[in-house]
Amino acid sequence: MLRGRHADKPTRRPFAPGNILIANSLKGDQIYRLTEKGELRGKLPYMPPEQVKTEAVDGAADVWALGITMFYLSTAQRPFDRDTPLHIMNAILKEPAISASSMNPVLPKAFSDVIARCLQKAPRDRWPSGAALKDALLNLLPAPTDPQKARDLLQLATGLEKGDRRPLSAQPCAPTVSWEKPKPPPPT
């Protein structure tokens, strides 16, 4: 998704859990307007420091917002949530992000480190692109040696059976792994 967003024009707003759309191809301008320099527009908890300071933003702003989104989906809270918008802005600008694995101890440290790099204050210290971030995330996945185990894991992760087509929804939760096939609910 980030690759598609950055292929034509770098930054749109906002990137947050409620705005994630999974699609093969879209023209970004059909959904998002560009955020101009000097304009504070978007969802404050997902804004990177450069946007809070109303500086020009680029693709690094999307990497930041995706980092906030992954943090939220992994811990059910955002790293810079505070009582007031002014306190949120101050935290984004001055406080280091807390570790996602410190909020959710079952998260692998390597995944927490990927999120932490997304949330670096300086854009140059974040992942250089959505493609680099995707590669880092893919490198965290174990390579299944058994294709059936891979299919079972995909079914567990999505809840979809072969041939099913329905929208996916993300809910914040602690990840669990089991190779047991889920049992169907009892008949009603």
Solvent accessible surface area in square Angstrom, and as a share of the most:
residue,aa,sasa,rsa
1,M,101,0.45
2,L,10,0.05
3,R,178,0.65
4,G,50,0.48
5,R,16,0.06
6,H,44,0.20
7,A,85,0.66
8,D,80,0.42
9,K,84,0.36
10,P,72,0.46
11,T,12,0.07
12,R,5,0.02
13,R,60,0.22
14,P,24,0.15
15,F,11,0.05
16,A,2,0.02
17,P,39,0.25
18,G,71,0.68
19,N,49,0.25
20,I,68,0.35
21,L,86,0.43
22,I,140,0.71
23,A,56,0.44
24,N,164,0.84
25,S,95,0.62
26,L,89,0.44
27,K,130,0.55
28,G,13,0.12
29,D,78,0.40
30,Q,134,0.59
31,I,86,0.44
32,Y,27,0.10
33,R,141,0.51
34,L,66,0.33
35,T,19,0.11
36,E,107,0.48
37,K,149,0.63
38,G,53,0.51
39,E,49,0.22
40,L,81,0.40
41,R,69,0.25
42,G,35,0.34
43,K,87,0.37
44,L,26,0.13
45,P,24,0.15
46,Y,14,0.05
47,M,8,0.04
48,P,2,0.01
49,P,7,0.04
50,E,11,0.05
51,Q,16,0.07
52,V,9,0.05
53,K,105,0.44
54,T,50,0.29
55,E,81,0.36
56,A,66,0.51
57,V,28,0.16
58,D,74,0.38
59,G,16,0.15
60,A,15,0.12
61,A,5,0.04
62,D,3,0.02
63,V,1,0.00
64,W,0,0.00
65,A,6,0.04
66,L,32,0.16
67,G,0,0.00
68,I,0,0.00
69,T,1,0.00
70,M,20,0.09
71,F,0,0.00
72,Y,60,0.23
73,L,47,0.23
74,S,11,0.07
75,T,18,0.10
76,A,62,0.48
77,Q,75,0.33
78,R,69,0.25
79,P,4,0.03
80,F,2,0.01
81,D,58,0.30
82,R,91,0.33
83,D,141,0.73
84,T,53,0.31
85,P,90,0.57
86,L,129,0.64
87,H,98,0.44
88,I,20,0.10
89,M,50,0.22
90,N,63,0.32
91,A,0,0.00
92,I,0,0.00
93,L,60,0.30
94,K,150,0.63
95,E,62,0.28
96,P,112,0.70
97,A,31,0.24
98,I,82,0.42
99,S,49,0.32
100,A,2,0.02
101,S,28,0.18
102,S,78,0.51
103,M,71,0.32
104,N,17,0.09
105,P,113,0.71
106,V,91,0.53
107,L,12,0.06
108,P,81,0.51
109,K,141,0.60
110,A,50,0.38
111,F,43,0.18
112,S,4,0.02
113,D,70,0.36
114,V,9,0.05
115,I,1,0.01
116,A,42,0.33
117,R,93,0.34
118,C,0,0.00
119,L,6,0.03
120,Q,72,0.32
121,K,61,0.26
122,A,22,0.17
123,P,50,0.31
124,R,204,0.75
125,D,67,0.35
126,R,2,0.01
127,W,36,0.13
128,P,108,0.68
129,S,44,0.28
130,G,7,0.07
131,A,44,0.34
132,A,27,0.21
133,L,1,0.01
134,K,103,0.44
135,D,74,0.38
136,A,14,0.11
137,L,46,0.23
138,L,94,0.47
139,N,123,0.63
140,L,67,0.33
141,L,118,0.58
142,P,105,0.66
143,A,91,0.70
144,P,71,0.45
145,T,139,0.81
146,D,54,0.28
147,P,86,0.54
148,Q,88,0.39
149,K,95,0.40
150,A,35,0.27
151,R,139,0.51
152,D,37,0.19
153,L,62,0.31
154,L,115,0.57
155,Q,30,0.13
156,L,61,0.30
157,A,83,0.64
158,T,39,0.23
159,G,42,0.41
160,L,42,0.21
161,E,92,0.41
162,K,205,0.87
163,G,73,0.70
164,D,62,0.32
165,R,229,0.83
166,R,134,0.49
167,P,127,0.80
168,L,96,0.48
169,S,96,0.62
170,A,70,0.54
171,Q,128,0.57
172,P,47,0.30
173,C,87,0.52
174,A,52,0.40
175,P,67,0.42
176,T,124,0.72
177,V,111,0.64
178,S,51,0.33
179,W,118,0.41
180,E,132,0.59
181,K,138,0.59
182,P,70,0.44
183,K,179,0.76
184,P,115,0.72
185,P,116,0.73
186,P,108,0.68
187,P,137,0.86
188,T,184,1.07
